[in-house]
Amino acid sequence: MRPDLLRGGVVVLDFGGQYSHLICRRVRALGVYSELLPYDTSLRRLRSWGVSGVVLSGGPASVYAPSAPHPDKDLFKGGIPLLGICYGYQLMVRAHGGAVRRATKREYGQSALSIKAHSGIFRGIKRSTLTCWMSHGDSPISLPRGFDILAASRNSPYAAVESGDGMQVGVQFHPEVAHTEEGGRMLSNFVFGACAATKNWSMASFLDLKLADLSASIDGRVLCAVSGGVDSSVTASLLHKAVGRKLACLFIDNGLLRQGEAKQVSRTLREELGIDLEVVDASARFLRALKGVEDPEEKRRIIGRVFSEVFEDFARRRGPFKYLAQGTLYPDVVESGRSSSQASVIKTHHNVGGLPRGLSFELVEPLKDLYKDEVRTLGRLLGIPKTILTRHPFPGPGLGVRIIGEVTEEKLTICRRVNEIVEDVLKEEGLYEGVWQGFAYVGNDRVTGVLGDERRVGYQVTVKVVESVDAMTSDCRRLSNPSEKQFPLDGIVHQLEGVSILSGKR
């Protein structure tokens, strides 16, 4: 943690919500330093650091459960501005004598929010109805004395409330996610209104701090895993500037890559970024380890294990290396259930939960507190080419998790080609940079068709196009919308027709 930056900043107390750290990211986007701290951090310590305000995050627990996590009770006695979000809001209600119960109708996803008072966090918002993002199973059924209703939804009559002095605010929805309209304005009103926070943060300042921290803390050689994607390329470039010749970069061809990816990555990193890179072809080793495995979580764990084994083998030959650097981002940490002791596991990332215990390296993950959009900004500051920064996210386990069931050579051939088709058509139509991710996956189901007047049976392919800002919430892109430019689904389908030949059987 950085107490020197917390003076005038905003602390988020972590109750295990999937969006907890995203609140910090949104506050930082306002130019105010924010840090995620344990939920039981004392008010005394917060005051000693000069914190201007506190956000109580959401979380998976119920506030009335015997084992529910609770903050320092003195927080609610006043003296420091508070914003309670979902679980944090329910804690606030109970602390002041209100009641929280299991919701008669739970709310998940988008919901219509009706604003009753354009004050406090809704100051300056002219619309009376907004779309907000709900994710809760509990809700307040009675408010404490002295709290006023600011907004309501169909199933949450107390969707937003405020204490009489405006120092404590509670919301049932999540203003921090991109799908809540005017969420940034709401957070800004709290940060600069109730908290009177000072602007002391930017990605340029993060870059200066991170370069200084890495240069001072790394006292040995670093082996950096690179994939050619945004995250690992920014990590490699950052370390290249911070530690120079102490850095060695390794690209592992795991046999689960996109078409021509190994050659493209090698050329880009060496020629455009000037980074020394060694390529190891371990595809046969990965595919042997995955043989007969169908469970996606098990595939992720196996891929993580084999990655680490290849790193160890390389280190024995070219080492010694004290550190292993990875392009882990905060959404990876969240999904692997490593963001806090209260968090739930969504899926295991090969470079987070997939790494085995007893690894001989010390991990260096300079981007683990950032989100993809922040990393792209950092990449621009580092001078990384646009061709890398605009690449669609690609899973660390590669096509291994874009294939349902066992990974086979036949499925890999199909999966490589169909993913190439999807990305090519998106680029041809000028839509590639306008969506978060477009890809295809191959399932176990087989379908029957006709090709050249003959019966063919092949694997079913599914195309997905996703819109997101930070990988914390997302929507599927409509493949056909009369009010907008037609999505090139016809172009994709036309090119996919020939793919069935790869696996077609009479």
C-alpha positions in Angstrom: 0.0 0.0 0.0 1.0 3.7 -0.5 0.1 5.8 2.6 1.9 8.7 1.0 -0.6 8.8 -1.8 -3.7 8.1 0.4 -3.7 11.6 1.9 -6.6 13.2 0.2 -7.5 10.0 -1.6 -10.3 7.5 -1.3 -10.1 4.0 0.3 -12.3 1.1 -0.8 -12.9 -1.5 2.0 -13.1 -4.9 0.4 -15.9 -7.2 1.4 -15.2 -9.7 -1.4 -17.3 -8.3 -4.2 -16.3 -9.0 -7.8 -16.3 -5.3 -8.5 -14.5 -4.1 -5.4 -11.3 -3.2 -7.1 -13.2 -1.7 -10.0 -14.4 1.1 -7.7 -10.7 2.0 -7.1 -10.2 2.0 -10.9 -13.1 4.4 -11.4 -11.9 6.7 -8.7 -8.4 6.8 -10.2 -10.0 7.7 -13.5 -11.2 10.8 -11.8 -7.6 11.7 -11.0 -7.8 10.7 -7.3 -5.7 8.0 -5.8 -7.7 5.0 -4.5 -6.6 1.8 -2.9 -8.4 -1.4 -1.9 -7.8 -2.3 1.8 -9.1 -5.1 4.1 -12.7 -4.6 5.3 -11.6 -4.4 9.0 -9.1 -1.5 8.5 -9.7 0.7 11.5 -11.0 4.3 11.4 -8.0 5.3 13.4 -5.6 4.2 10.7 -7.7 5.8 8.0 -7.6 9.1 9.8 -3.9 8.8 10.4 -3.3 8.5 6.6 -5.5 11.6 5.9 -8.0 9.6 3.8 -10.8 11.9 2.4 -13.5 9.3 2.1 -14.3 5.6 2.3 -16.3 3.2 0.0 -17.8 0.0 1.5 -17.8 -2.5 -1.4 -20.3 -5.2 -2.3 -19.8 -8.8 -1.3 -21.2 -12.3 -1.6 -22.2 -12.6 2.1 -25.5 -11.6 3.8 -25.2 -8.9 6.5 -27.4 -10.9 8.9 -25.4 -14.1 8.6 -23.4 -15.1 11.7 -20.1 -15.2 9.8 -20.7 -12.0 7.8 -17.7 -9.6 7.6 -18.2 -6.3 9.4 -16.1 -3.1 9.4 -14.9 -1.0 12.3 -18.2 0.1 13.9 -16.8 3.6 14.5 -16.9 4.2 10.8 -20.7 4.8 11.0 -20.4 7.3 13.8 -19.6 10.1 11.4 -16.5 12.2 10.7 -15.5 10.6 7.4 -17.7 10.5 4.3 -19.0 7.0 3.4 -20.4 5.4 0.3 -22.0 2.0 0.8 -22.5 -0.1 -2.4 -24.8 -3.1 -2.2 -23.5 -5.2 0.7 -21.7 -2.1 2.0 -25.0 -0.2 1.8 -26.8 -2.9 3.7 -24.1 -2.8 6.5 -24.8 0.9 6.7 -28.6 0.4 7.1 -28.2 -2.1 9.8 -25.5 -0.1 11.7 -28.0 2.8 12.0 -31.0 0.6 13.1 -32.6 -0.3 9.7 -33.5 -3.8 8.6 -32.2 -6.0 5.8 -33.9 -9.2 4.6 -33.7 -11.6 1.7 -35.2 -9.9 -1.3 -38.6 -11.1 -2.4 -37.4 -10.7 -6.0 -33.7 -10.6 -6.6 -32.2 -8.2 -9.1 -29.4 -9.2 -11.4 -28.2 -7.2 -14.5 -29.8 -4.1 -15.9 -32.6 -2.4 -14.1 -34.5 0.9 -14.5 -33.6 3.5 -11.7 -36.1 6.3 -10.9 -34.4 9.3 -9.4 -36.5 11.0 -6.7 -34.1 13.8 -5.7 -31.4 15.4 -7.9 -29.1 16.0 -5.1 -26.0 14.3 -3.5 -24.7 11.7 -5.9 -27.4 12.6 -8.5 -26.4 16.3 -8.6 -26.2 17.6 -12.1 -27.9 14.5 -13.6 -30.9 15.9 -15.6 -32.6 12.7 -16.5 -35.2 11.2 -14.1 -34.7 7.6 -15.2 -31.5 5.7 -15.7 -30.4 2.2 -16.4 -28.4 0.8 -13.5 -26.6 -2.5 -12.8 -28.0 -4.6 -10.0 -26.5 -7.7 -8.4 -28.1 -8.6 -5.1 -30.1 -11.2 -3.2 -30.8 -9.1 -0.1 -32.2 -5.6 0.2 -33.2 -3.1 3.0 -36.9 -3.3 4.1 -36.8 -0.3 6.4 -34.6 2.8 6.5 -32.9 4.2 9.6 -34.2 7.5 11.0 -32.6 10.5 9.3 -32.0 8.9 5.9 -33.8 10.2 2.8 -34.6 8.3 -0.3 -32.8 9.5 -3.4 -33.8 6.8 -6.0 -35.9 3.6 -6.4 -36.2 0.7 -8.8 -39.1 -1.6 -9.4 -37.9 -4.1 -6.8 -35.8 -1.8 -4.6 -37.8 1.1 -3.1 -34.7 2.2 -1.3 -32.3 1.9 -4.3 -30.3 5.0 -3.2 -30.4 6.8 0.2 -28.5 9.6 2.0 -28.1 10.7 5.5 -29.4 14.1 6.5 -26.0 15.7 6.4 -25.0 14.1 3.1 -22.0 12.4 4.6 -23.3 8.8 4.3 -24.7 7.5 1.0 -26.0 4.0 0.2 -26.8 2.5 -3.2 -28.3 -0.9 -3.9 -26.9 -0.9 -7.5 -23.3 -0.7 -8.8 -22.3 2.8 -10.0 -18.8 1.6 -10.7 -19.7 -0.8 -13.6 -19.9 0.6 -17.2 -23.5 -0.5 -17.6 -24.8 1.9 -15.0 -25.6 5.1 -16.8 -24.1 8.2 -15.3 -22.2 6.0 -12.8 -19.1 8.0 -13.3 -20.9 11.2 -12.5 -22.4 9.6 -9.3 -18.9 8.6 -8.1 -17.5 12.0 -9.0 -20.2 13.7 -7.0 -19.3 11.6 -4.0 -15.5 12.0 -4.4 -15.4 15.7 -5.0 -18.6 16.6 -3.2 -18.9 14.8 0.1 -15.2 13.8 0.2 -13.7 17.0 -1.2 -10.8 14.8 -2.5 -7.8 16.2 -4.2 -6.6 15.3 -7.7 -3.2 13.5 -7.3 -3.2 10.6 -9.8 -2.7 9.8 -13.5 -1.4 6.8 -15.5 1.7 8.9 -16.2 2.3 9.1 -12.4 1.6 5.3 -12.2 4.3 4.7 -14.8 6.9 6.8 -13.0 6.1 5.1 -9.7 6.1 1.6 -11.2 9.4 2.1 -13.0 11.0 3.4 -9.8 9.6 0.5 -7.8 10.7 -2.2 -10.2 14.2 -0.7 -10.6 14.6 -0.5 -6.8 13.1 -3.9 -5.9 14.4 -6.3 -8.6 17.9 -7.4 -7.6 18.3 -10.4 -9.9 17.5 -11.7 -13.4 13.9 -11.7 -14.6 12.3 -14.2 -16.9 9.2 -12.7 -18.6 6.5 -14.8 -20.1 5.2 -13.1 -23.3 2.3 -14.0 -25.6 2.3 -11.0 -27.9 -0.9 -9.7 -26.5 -1.4 -6.3 -24.9 -0.8 -7.4 -21.3 2.4 -9.3 -21.7 3.8 -6.8 -24.2 3.3 -3.9 -21.8 4.8 -6.0 -19.0 7.9 -6.8 -21.1 8.3 -3.2 -22.2 7.9 -1.9 -18.7 10.5 -4.3 -17.4 12.8 -3.6 -20.3 12.9 0.1 -19.3 13.2 -0.6 -15.6 15.8 -3.4 -15.4 17.4 -3.5 -18.9 19.8 -6.5 -19.3 18.4 -8.2 -16.3 15.4 -9.1 -18.4 15.0 -12.2 -20.6 11.7 -12.8 -22.5 10.4 -16.2 -23.4 7.5 -17.0 -25.8 6.1 -20.6 -25.5 4.3 -22.1 -28.4 1.8 -24.3 -26.6 0.1 -25.6 -29.7 -3.0 -23.7 -28.8 -2.3 -20.4 -30.6 -4.0 -18.6 -33.3 -3.0 -18.9 -37.0 0.6 -17.7 -37.5 0.8 -16.3 -34.0 4.3 -17.5 -33.1 5.9 -15.8 -36.1 3.9 -12.6 -35.7 4.8 -12.2 -32.0 8.5 -12.9 -32.6 8.7 -10.4 -35.4 6.8 -7.6 -33.5 8.6 -7.9 -30.2 12.1 -8.1 -31.7 11.7 -5.6 -34.6 9.3 -3.0 -33.2 10.0 -3.1 -29.5 13.7 -4.1 -29.5 13.1 -6.8 -26.9 15.3 -9.9 -26.8 13.1 -12.9 -27.2 13.5 -16.6 -27.2 10.8 -18.9 -28.7 10.3 -22.5 -27.4 8.0 -24.9 -29.2 6.4 -27.0 -26.5 3.2 -27.8 -28.4 3.6 -31.6 -28.3 4.2 -31.5 -24.5 1.0 -29.5 -23.9 -1.2 -31.6 -26.2 0.0 -34.8 -24.6 -0.9 -33.4 -21.1 -4.3 -32.4 -22.4 -5.1 -35.8 -24.0 -8.4 -37.2 -22.8 -9.2 -34.1 -20.5 -12.6 -32.5 -21.0 -13.3 -30.4 -17.9 -12.4 -26.7 -18.6 -11.1 -26.0 -15.1 -8.8 -29.1 -15.3 -7.6 -28.0 -18.7 -6.7 -24.5 -17.3 -4.8 -26.1 -14.4 -2.9 -28.5 -16.7 -1.9 -25.7 -19.0 -0.7 -23.6 -16.0 1.3 -26.5 -14.7 3.0 -27.3 -18.1 3.7 -23.6 -18.6 5.5 -23.5 -15.3 7.4 -26.7 -16.1 8.6 -25.2 -19.4 9.7 -22.1 -17.6 11.6 -24.2 -15.1 13.3 -26.2 -17.8 14.3 -23.0 -19.6 15.6 -21.4 -16.4 17.8 -24.4 -15.8 19.3 -24.1 -19.2 19.6 -20.3 -19.5 19.4 -19.2 -15.8 19.6 -18.6 -13.1 16.5 -16.4 -12.9 15.2 -15.1 -9.6 11.9 -13.7 -10.9 9.1 -14.8 -13.2 7.2 -11.8 -14.7 3.6 -12.1 -16.0 1.0 -9.8 -17.6 -1.6 -10.6 -15.0 -4.4 -8.0 -14.8 -6.9 -7.4 -12.0 -9.8 -9.1 -13.7 -7.7 -12.3 -13.8 -7.1 -12.1 -10.1 -10.8 -11.4 -9.4 -12.0 -14.4 -11.5 -9.5 -16.7 -9.8 -10.9 -15.8 -6.4 -7.5 -14.3 -5.2 -8.7 -10.6 -4.8 -9.6 -11.1 -1.1 -10.4 -13.8 1.4 -14.1 -13.1 0.9 -14.1 -13.5 -2.9 -15.5 -16.5 -4.9 -13.7 -18.4 -7.6 -15.2 -17.8 -11.1 -12.5 -19.6 -13.1 -8.9 -20.4 -12.7 -6.4 -18.4 -14.8 -3.4 -20.3 -15.9 -1.1 -17.5 -14.6 -3.0 -17.0 -11.3 -4.7 -20.0 -9.8 -3.2 -22.4 -12.3 0.4 -22.0 -11.1 1.5 -24.8 -8.8 2.8 -24.3 -5.2 6.5 -24.4 -4.6 7.4 -22.5 -7.8 11.1 -21.6 -7.6 10.6 -18.1 -9.0 9.4 -15.0 -7.2 6.5 -13.6 -9.2 6.6 -10.1 -10.6 3.2 -8.9 -11.8 3.4 -5.1 -12.4 -0.1 -4.8 -13.9 -2.1 -6.8 -11.4 -3.9 -3.7 -10.1 -4.9 -2.5 -13.5 -7.6 -3.1 -16.1 -7.3 -3.6 -19.8 -8.2 0.0 -20.7 -5.6 1.3 -18.2 -3.0 -1.1 -19.6 -3.6 0.2 -23.1 -3.1 3.8 -21.9 0.1 2.7 -20.2 1.2 1.0 -23.4 0.7 4.2 -25.3 2.9 6.1 -22.8 5.5 3.4 -23.3 5.4 3.8 -27.1 4.0 0.4 -27.9 2.7 0.1 -31.5 -1.1 0.4 -32.1 -1.1 -3.0 -33.8 -0.4 -4.6 -30.4 -2.5 -2.3 -28.2 -5.7 -2.9 -30.2 -5.4 -6.7 -30.4 -8.4 -8.5 -29.0 -7.9 -10.3 -25.7 -6.8 -13.9 -26.1 -7.1 -16.3 -23.2 -3.8 -17.5 -21.7 -4.8 -21.2 -22.2 -5.4 -20.2 -25.8 -7.7 -22.4 -28.0 -7.7 -25.0 -25.2 -10.6 -23.1 -23.7 -12.2 -22.2 -27.0 -12.6 -26.0 -27.6 -15.4 -27.7 -25.6 -14.4 -31.1 -24.4 -11.2 -32.8 -25.3 -8.6 -30.9 -27.4 -7.8 -32.8 -30.6 -5.8 -31.9 -33.7 -9.1 -31.9 -35.7 -10.8 -29.4 -33.4 -7.6 -27.3 -33.2 -7.5 -27.0 -37.0 -11.1 -25.9 -37.2 -10.8 -23.5 -34.3 -7.7 -21.8 -35.7 -9.4 -21.3 -39.1 -12.7 -20.0 -37.8 -11.1 -17.6 -35.4 -9.0 -16.2 -38.2 -12.2 -15.8 -40.3 -14.0 -13.9 -37.5 -11.1 -11.5 -36.9 -10.5 -11.0 -40.6 -14.1 -10.1 -41.4 -14.3 -7.7 -38.4 -11.1 -5.9 -39.7 -12.4 -5.8 -43.3 -15.7 -4.2 -42.1 -13.9 -1.7 -39.9 -15.5 -3.1 -36.7 -12.5 -4.8 -35.1 -11.5 -1.9 -32.9 -15.2 -1.1 -32.0 -15.8 -4.3 -30.1 -14.0 -5.9 -27.1 -13.6 -9.3 -28.6 -14.8 -11.4 -31.5 -14.1 -15.1 -31.7 -15.4 -18.6 -32.4 -15.4 -21.8 -30.4 -15.9 -25.4 -31.3 -18.1 -27.8 -29.4 -18.6 -31.5 -29.2 -21.9 -31.4 -31.1 -21.9 -32.5 -34.7 -24.4 -31.3 -37.3 -25.3 -32.5 -40.7 -25.2 -30.4 -43.8 -24.9 -30.6 -47.6 -21.7 -29.7 -49.5 -21.4 -30.2 -53.3 -24.7 -32.2 -53.3 -23.2 -34.6 -50.7 -24.0 -35.2 -47.1 -21.4 -33.9 -44.6 -21.2 -34.2 -40.8 -19.0 -31.7 -39.0 -18.4 -30.0 -35.6 -20.7 -27.1 -34.8 -19.0 -23.7 -34.6 -20.4 -20.8 -32.5 -19.4 -17.2 -33.1 -19.4 -14.7 -30.2 -18.9 -10.9 -30.4 -18.6 -9.1 -27.0 -18.7 -5.5 -26.0 -17.0 -4.3 -22.8 -14.9 -1.5 -21.4 -12.9 -3.3 -18.7 -13.9 -7.0 -18.8 -15.8 -6.7 -15.5 -19.3 -6.4 -17.2 -20.1 -7.1 -20.8 -22.9 -7.5 -23.4 -23.1 -9.6 -26.6 -22.9 -7.5 -29.7 -26.1 -7.8 -31.8 -25.3 -9.6 -35.0 -28.2 -7.9 -36.8 -29.7 -4.5 -36.0 -31.8 -2.7 -38.6 -31.1 0.7 -37.0 -27.3 0.3 -37.4 -24.8 -0.9 -39.9 -25.4 -4.6 -40.5 -22.9 -6.8 -38.7 -21.0 -8.9 -41.3 -22.5 -12.2 -40.2 -23.2 -13.1 -43.8 -19.6 -12.7 -44.6 -18.5 -14.9 -41.7 -21.1 -17.6 -42.5 -20.0 -17.6 -46.2 -16.4 -18.2 -45.3 -17.3 -20.8 -42.7 -18.9 -23.0 -45.3 -15.6 -24.2 -46.5 -14.3 -25.0 -43.0 -16.6 -28.0 -42.8 -14.5 -29.7 -45.4 -11.7 -29.9 -42.7 -13.8 -32.2 -40.6 -16.5 -33.2 -43.0 -17.6 -36.9 -43.2 -20.1 -38.4 -45.4 
